[in-house]
Amino acid sequence: EELGSTTRSPRWAIAYKFPAQQVTTKVQDIIVQVGRTGALTPVAVLDPVRISGSVVQRATLHNEDEIRRKDVRIGDIVLIQKAGEVIPEVVKVIKEKRTGKEMEFVIPTQCPVCGAKVFRTEGEVASRCNSLTCPAQIKERIRHFASRNAMDIEGLGPAIIDQLVEKGLIKDFSNLYFLKRNDLISLERMGEKSVDNLLDAIEKSKKKSLANLIYGLGIRYVGVHTSEVITRYYFTLYKLEKARLEELFEINEIGPKIAESIILFFREKENLAIIERLRSAGLNFGQEEEKIREEKGAQILAEKQFVLTGTLKDFTRTQVKKIILELGGRVTGSVSKKTDYVVAGEEPGSKYQKAQELGVNIINEEEFKKIITSE
């Protein structure tokens, strides 16, 4: 009580961090790395310097706009720190130490890895390589797919991935499931035991959850948490493939940017071809969970379209949406002639009137309960 509160939180509950350690070093060069989505990230190559317990030789510069804002040039003396005590970053340039020999940096117009033309979409800070065959992107997508939060393929490190891609043994992550023993034994530093362990890890990854797989696909803006949210509403990858934009909008934790990204991902022929190869390899697409629900007669709302309006007594909207989706139905945000039912609670809005005008079935909470509990 003595400490009081700020507008955001009580003062006794606020944790104060020690300021990050900062040191000076010289920018010897600025190189460009290409990520799995094609984003070009400039990285400062530094004179080695010890900071927060480790020697740092590189620091992220984030993007071209950030370089311009901080006016970082090759040859500059800069102040660096570890953001969050983890990622080295350039804080600022010590301009009074400039000699006049420093060189300005410009993002390349061609991908430094594959040579494809670089684009920058309006409203985005990153320049991108849009080539689907860019080796750097392929390697990063495979690393992401094999990462701990995705398919967790132990033993598939960067050096192995580099060799697999450079030797033409894999062109995307779906090819991992068709590798033969002879393919792996030909790689550097891969003895028989290492090969056996890697093949076992690849095989075990087929049983990873649907959420792991969705995250591993590398859909832009879809992180670990979002993947888990998606599987609460779509129990198989097939259902997610067929999802409609308005359905995704209805999920509380999925905004327009994520929803549009999901739709665009499943429109790409190359992505669908990869998914088909994963399907043929026997990965968990949620089929077992779906089979259990079908055996329980769970699809009683199959292909039925619902709209919700007003306040319900015994359910939250999120609960109702989940129930409808689990039983095979769909939830949309607007009433149309295709709507099968409008579930109306207390103080319904304009959707109620629209349903009356179109002659759509309007049911109350008790009627909804009877429908979902019917055999």
DOTOR-916756 format. One record per residue (C-alpha): residue number from 1; x, y, z. Coordinates in steps of 0.1 Angstrom, whole numbers, padded with zeros to 4 digits. Each point is the difference from the previous one (the first is absolute). Layout:
! DOTOR-916756
{NUM {X Y Z}};
...
! end
This chain:
! DOTOR-916756
{1 {0000 0000 0000}};
{2 {0029 0024 0008}};
{3 {0016 -0006 -0034}};
{4 {-0033 0006 -0019}};
{5 {-0006 -0008 -0036}};
{6 {0006 0013 -0035}};
{7 {-0027 0001 -0026}};
{8 {0011 -0034 -0012}};
{9 {0009 -0020 0031}};
{10 {0008 0002 0038}};
{11 {0036 0012 0006}};
{12 {0008 -0029 0023}};
{13 {-0006 -0024 -0029}};
{14 {0024 0017 -0024}};
{15 {0033 -0017 -0006}};
{16 {0030 0022 -0009}};
{17 {0027 -0014 -0023}};
{18 {0037 0009 0003}};
{19 {0010 0020 -0031}};
{20 {0016 -0021 -0027}};
{21 {0038 0001 -0002}};
{22 {0012 0021 -0029}};
{23 {0034 -0001 -0017}};
{24 {0016 0017 -0030}};
{25 {0015 -0018 -0031}};
{26 {0006 0006 -0037}};
{27 {-0023 -0010 -0029}};
{28 {0023 -0018 -0024}};
{29 {-0027 -0008 -0025}};
{30 {-0038 -0003 -0005}};
{31 {-0012 -0033 -0015}};
{32 {-0035 -0011 -0009}};
{33 {-0017 -0032 0012}};
{34 {-0031 -0015 -0017}};
{35 {-0026 -0015 0023}};
{36 {-0027 -0027 -0007}};
{37 {-0026 0026 -0011}};
{38 {0025 0016 -0024}};
{39 {0006 0030 0023}};
{40 {0035 0016 -0004}};
{41 {0015 0009 0034}};
{42 {0031 0021 0001}};
{43 {0026 -0011 0026}};
{44 {0030 0019 0013}};
{45 {0033 -0019 0000}};
{46 {0019 0013 0030}};
{47 {0034 0000 0015}};
{48 {-0003 -0028 0026}};
{49 {-0010 0014 0034}};
{50 {-0011 -0016 0033}};
{51 {-0035 0009 0012}};
{52 {-0023 -0015 0027}};
{53 {0022 -0031 0003}};
{54 {0007 -0009 -0037}};
{55 {0021 0012 -0029}};
{56 {-0022 0018 -0027}};
{57 {0011 0004 -0036}};
{58 {-0033 0008 -0016}};
{59 {-0031 0021 0008}};
{60 {-0033 0004 -0017}};
{61 {-0009 0032 -0018}};
{62 {-0036 -0011 -0004}};
{63 {-0008 0017 -0034}};
{64 {0010 0028 -0024}};
{65 {-0022 0026 0017}};
{66 {0017 -0007 0034}};
{67 {0035 0004 -0016}};
{68 {-0011 0034 -0014}};
{69 {-0016 0011 0033}};
{70 {0032 -0008 0019}};
{71 {0023 0009 -0029}};
{72 {0022 -0031 0003}};
{73 {0028 -0001 -0025}};
{74 {0028 -0025 -0007}};
{75 {0030 0011 0021}};
{76 {-0020 0017 0027}};
{77 {0008 -0003 0037}};
{78 {-0033 -0011 0016}};
{79 {-0015 -0007 0034}};
{80 {-0016 -0035 0003}};
{81 {-0020 -0019 0025}};
{82 {-0019 -0033 0003}};
{83 {-0037 0006 -0004}};
{84 {-0017 -0019 0027}};
{85 {0035 -0012 0010}};
{86 {-0002 -0023 -0030}};
{87 {0002 0016 -0035}};
{88 {0029 0024 -0008}};
{89 {-0012 0032 -0015}};
{90 {0015 0034 -0010}};
{91 {-0012 0027 0024}};
{92 {0015 0030 -0016}};
{93 {0030 0014 -0020}};
{94 {0027 0020 0017}};
{95 {0001 0026 -0027}};
{96 {0027 0021 0016}};
{97 {0025 -0029 -0008}};
{98 {-0007 0001 -0037}};
{99 {0030 0005 -0023}};
{100 {-0018 0006 -0033}};
{101 {0010 -0034 -0014}};
{102 {-0032 -0017 0011}};
{103 {-0022 -0014 -0028}};
{104 {-0038 0001 -0002}};
{105 {-0019 -0032 -0004}};
{106 {-0028 -0007 -0025}};
{107 {-0023 -0031 0000}};
{108 {0008 -0019 -0032}};
{109 {-0025 -0001 -0029}};
{110 {0007 -0037 -0005}};
{111 {0000 -0028 0025}};
{112 {0035 -0006 0012}};
{113 {-0006 -0038 0000}};
{114 {-0019 -0008 -0032}};
{115 {0002 0032 -0020}};
{116 {-0038 0005 -0003}};
{117 {-0014 0035 -0001}};
{118 {-0008 0015 0035}};
{119 {-0034 0015 0007}};
{120 {-0013 0022 0028}};
{121 {-0037 0000 0006}};
{122 {-0017 0033 0009}};
{123 {-0005 0002 0037}};
{124 {0027 -0025 0009}};
{125 {0035 0008 0013}};
{126 {0017 -0031 -0015}};
{127 {0012 -0005 -0035}};
{128 {-0006 -0035 -0012}};
{129 {0012 -0026 -0025}};
{130 {-0031 -0017 -0015}};
{131 {0017 -0029 -0017}};
{132 {-0015 -0033 0012}};
{133 {0033 -0018 -0010}};
{134 {0023 0023 0020}};
{135 {0024 -0024 0019}};
{136 {0002 0023 0030}};
{137 {-0038 0000 0004}};
{138 {-0002 -0038 -0005}};
{139 {0026 -0006 0027}};
{140 {-0017 0024 0025}};
{141 {-0034 -0016 -0007}};
{142 {0014 -0035 0007}};
{143 {0017 0013 0032}};
{144 {-0033 0014 0011}};
{145 {-0019 -0032 -0008}};
{146 {0026 -0021 0020}};
{147 {0001 0024 0029}};
{148 {-0010 -0009 0036}};
{149 {-0034 0018 -0001}};
{150 {-0008 -0016 -0034}};
{151 {0009 -0036 -0009}};
{152 {0029 -0002 0024}};
{153 {0023 -0021 -0022}};
{154 {0030 -0006 0022}};
{155 {0034 -0002 -0018}};
{156 {-0012 0020 -0030}};
{157 {0023 0030 0005}};
{158 {0010 0028 -0023}};
{159 {0031 -0018 -0014}};
{160 {-0020 -0031 -0010}};
{161 {-0028 0022 -0015}};
{162 {0026 0020 -0020}};
{163 {0015 -0032 -0015}};
{164 {-0034 -0015 -0008}};
{165 {-0011 0031 -0019}};
{166 {0033 0006 -0017}};
{167 {0003 -0036 -0012}};
{168 {-0036 0002 -0014}};
{169 {-0012 -0028 0023}};
{170 {-0029 0021 0013}};
{171 {-0018 0030 -0015}};
{172 {-0025 0006 0028}};
{173 {-0007 -0014 0035}};
{174 {-0025 -0026 -0014}};
{175 {0030 -0018 -0016}};
{176 {0014 -0008 0034}};
{177 {-0025 -0028 0003}};
{178 {0013 -0017 -0031}};
{179 {0037 0000 0007}};
{180 {0018 -0033 -0002}};
{181 {0028 -0013 0021}};
{182 {0024 0003 -0029}};
{183 {-0009 0037 -0004}};
{184 {0011 0007 0035}};
{185 {0030 -0022 0003}};
{186 {0016 0020 -0029}};
{187 {0000 0032 0021}};
{188 {0030 0013 0019}};
{189 {0002 -0009 0037}};
{190 {-0029 -0025 -0003}};
{191 {0010 -0034 0013}};
{192 {-0024 -0030 0001}};
{193 {-0012 0008 0035}};
{194 {-0007 0036 -0008}};
{195 {-0019 -0010 -0031}};
{196 {-0021 -0025 0019}};
{197 {-0008 0025 0027}};
{198 {-0010 0027 -0025}};
{199 {-0023 -0024 -0019}};
{200 {-0016 -0010 0033}};
{201 {-0005 0036 0009}};
{202 {-0016 0007 -0034}};
{203 {-0023 -0030 0004}};
{204 {-0010 0011 0035}};
{205 {-0009 0035 -0012}};
{206 {-0029 -0015 -0020}};
{207 {-0019 -0003 0033}};
{208 {0004 0036 0011}};
{209 {-0032 0019 0006}};
{210 {-0020 0018 -0027}};
{211 {0009 0033 0018}};
{212 {0037 -0009 -0004}};
{213 {-0005 -0007 -0037}};
{214 {-0019 0032 -0006}};
{215 {0027 0020 0016}};
{216 {0027 -0019 -0019}};
{217 {-0017 0009 -0034}};
{218 {0013 0035 0005}};
{219 {-0032 0019 -0008}};
{220 {0009 0036 0004}};
{221 {-0011 0016 0033}};
{222 {-0011 -0034 0014}};
{223 {0020 -0007 0031}};
{224 {0000 -0027 0026}};
{225 {-0030 0014 0020}};
{226 {-0021 0007 -0032}};
{227 {0006 -0035 -0012}};
{228 {-0015 -0014 0032}};
{229 {-0029 0024 -0002}};
{230 {-0007 -0011 -0036}};
{231 {-0002 -0037 0010}};
{232 {-0028 0008 0025}};
{233 {-0022 0008 -0029}};
{234 {0014 -0020 -0029}};
{235 {0008 -0036 0010}};
{236 {0016 -0011 -0033}};
{237 {0023 0017 -0024}};
{238 {-0025 -0007 -0027}};
{239 {-0026 0021 0018}};
{240 {0025 0028 0004}};
{241 {0007 -0002 -0038}};
{242 {-0037 0005 -0007}};
{243 {-0004 0028 0026}};
{244 {-0018 0032 -0012}};
{245 {0013 0035 0009}};
{246 {-0032 0010 0019}};
{247 {0003 -0032 0021}};
{248 {0036 0009 0010}};
{249 {-0011 0036 0008}};
{250 {-0024 -0015 0026}};
{251 {0029 -0015 0021}};
{252 {0008 0025 0027}};
{253 {0038 -0003 -0001}};
{254 {0003 0001 -0038}};
{255 {0000 0034 -0016}};
{256 {-0004 0010 -0037}};
{257 {0038 -0002 -0007}};
{258 {0003 -0036 0013}};
{259 {-0033 -0011 -0016}};
{260 {0010 0014 -0034}};
{261 {0034 -0016 0003}};
{262 {-0015 -0035 0006}};
{263 {-0024 0003 -0029}};
{264 {0029 0011 -0023}};
{265 {0022 -0028 0012}};
{266 {-0025 -0027 -0010}};
{267 {-0006 0016 -0034}};
{268 {0037 -0005 -0011}};
{269 {0003 -0031 -0021}};
{270 {0035 -0006 0012}};
{271 {-0012 0000 0037}};
{272 {-0028 -0025 -0009}};
{273 {0025 -0023 -0017}};
{274 {0022 0000 0031}};
{275 {-0030 -0007 0022}};
{276 {-0010 -0029 -0023}};
{277 {0035 -0015 0003}};
{278 {-0002 0003 0038}};
{279 {-0034 -0017 -0001}};
{280 {0014 -0029 -0020}};
{281 {0029 -0003 0024}};
{282 {-0025 -0007 0028}};
{283 {0003 0031 0022}};
{284 {-0027 0008 0026}};
{285 {-0025 0022 -0018}};
{286 {-0025 -0004 0029}};
{287 {-0017 -0030 -0016}};
{288 {0000 -0021 0032}};
{289 {-0017 0028 0020}};
{290 {-0025 0004 -0028}};
{291 {-0007 -0037 -0002}};
{292 {-0007 -0001 0038}};
{293 {-0025 0028 -0004}};
{294 {-0017 -0017 -0029}};
{295 {-0003 -0033 0019}};
{296 {-0017 0019 0028}};
{297 {-0025 0015 -0024}};
{298 {0016 0033 0004}};
{299 {-0007 0015 -0034}};
{300 {-0038 0006 0006}};
{301 {0004 0037 -0012}};
{302 {0020 -0009 -0031}};
{303 {-0002 0027 -0027}};
{304 {-0025 0020 0022}};
{305 {0007 0038 0001}};
{306 {-0007 0020 0032}};
{307 {-0001 0036 0010}};
{308 {0000 0012 0036}};
{309 {-0017 0031 0013}};
{310 {-0008 0013 0035}};
{311 {0013 -0012 0034}};
{312 {-0004 -0036 0011}};
{313 {-0005 -0011 0036}};
{314 {0019 -0033 0002}};
{315 {0026 0004 -0027}};
{316 {0026 0026 -0011}};
{317 {0002 0007 -0038}};
{318 {0034 -0017 -0001}};
{319 {-0015 -0032 0016}};
{320 {-0029 -0001 -0025}};
{321 {0023 0005 -0029}};
{322 {0022 -0028 0012}};
{323 {-0030 -0024 0005}};
{324 {-0013 0008 -0035}};
{325 {0034 -0006 -0016}};
{326 {0005 -0032 0019}};
{327 {-0033 -0013 -0012}};
{328 {0009 0007 -0037}};
{329 {-0019 0033 -0004}};
{330 {0012 0035 -0010}};
{331 {-0003 0034 0017}};
{332 {-0002 0032 -0021}};
{333 {-0003 0036 0010}};
{334 {-0029 0010 -0022}};
{335 {-0034 -0013 -0010}};
{336 {-0007 -0011 -0036}};
{337 {-0023 -0024 -0018}};
{338 {0027 -0027 0006}};
{339 {-0004 0003 0038}};
{340 {-0018 -0030 0015}};
{341 {-0005 0013 0036}};
{342 {0003 0033 0019}};
{343 {0006 -0007 0037}};
{344 {-0016 0029 0018}};
{345 {0007 0010 0036}};
{346 {-0011 0030 0020}};
{347 {0000 0034 -0017}};
{348 {0007 -0013 -0035}};
{349 {0013 0024 -0026}};
{350 {-0007 0008 -0036}};
{351 {0008 -0036 -0010}};
{352 {-0033 -0011 0016}};
{353 {-0019 0024 -0022}};
{354 {0019 -0011 -0031}};
{355 {-0008 -0036 0008}};
{356 {-0037 0008 0002}};
{357 {0001 0018 -0033}};
{358 {0017 -0029 -0017}};
{359 {-0021 -0027 0017}};
{360 {0030 -0016 0017}};
{361 {-0007 -0023 0029}};
{362 {0004 0019 0033}};
{363 {0006 -0022 0031}};
{364 {0005 0009 0036}};
{365 {0026 -0015 0024}};
{366 {-0022 -0028 0012}};
{367 {-0008 -0011 -0036}};
{368 {0038 0001 -0008}};
{369 {0006 -0023 0030}};
{370 {-0025 -0025 -0014}};
{371 {0016 0000 -0034}};
{372 {0035 -0006 0013}};
{373 {-0011 -0028 0023}};
{374 {-0022 -0018 -0025}};
{375 {0011 -0035 -0010}};
! end
